Amino acid sequence: MSGVMTARTLTEKDLVLLRLLADGLPVEAVGRRLELSDRTVRRRVRSICDRLGVTAPIQAVVWAARRGLL
C-alpha cells in the first residue's frame, strides 16, 4: 500500500462507503443504503482503490482504518 497518500485523498462519501464495507455489507446492501446502483458502488470502490494504489477493496478499508478514518 502506498504510504504517500494522505487522508485528504478520500472524501467523506468515500469514507461512508468504506465504513459500510468494513461492516461486512455486500456491494448490493451498500448500494441500497446509499441509494446507488451496484454498478456505481463498484465504480466508486475501484476509484478509491486506484487513488490509494491498492488492488482490493479490503486493502482500502485497512488503509483507512490504520489511519483512524473508520
QUITAVEN-V852758 format. One record per pair of residues at least 12 apart in sequence whose ideal C-beta (glycine too) atoms are under 10 Angstrom apart, sorted by the first residue. I is the first residue (numbers start at 1). J is the second residue. If there is no record, write none. Layout:
# QUITAVEN-V852758
I,J
I,J
This chain:
# QUITAVEN-V852758
1,52
1,53
1,54
1,55
1,59
1,60
1,62
1,63
1,66
2,51
2,52
2,53
2,54
2,63
3,53
3,63
4,52
4,53
5,51
5,52
5,53
5,54
5,63
5,67
6,67
7,63
7,64
7,67
7,68
7,69
9,48
9,51
9,52
9,53
9,63
9,64
9,67
10,48
10,51
10,52
10,60
10,63
10,64
10,67
10,69
11,44
11,48
11,51
13,34
13,36
13,44
13,48
14,44
14,45
14,47
14,48
14,51
14,52
14,60
14,64
14,69
15,48
15,64
15,69
15,70
16,30
16,33
16,34
16,70
17,30
17,31
17,33
17,34
17,36
17,41
17,44
17,45
17,48
17,57
17,60
17,61
18,30
18,44
18,45
18,48
18,57
18,60
18,61
18,62
18,63
18,64
18,65
18,69
18,70
19,61
19,64
19,65
19,69
19,70
20,33
20,34
20,41
20,61
21,41
21,45
21,48
21,57
21,58
21,60
21,61
21,64
21,70
22,57
22,58
22,60
22,61
22,62
22,64
22,65
22,70
23,61
23,70
26,38
26,41
27,39
27,40
27,41
27,42
27,45
27,57
28,41
29,41
30,42
30,44
30,45
31,44
42,57
45,57
45,60
45,61
46,60
48,60
48,61
48,63
48,64
49,63
52,64
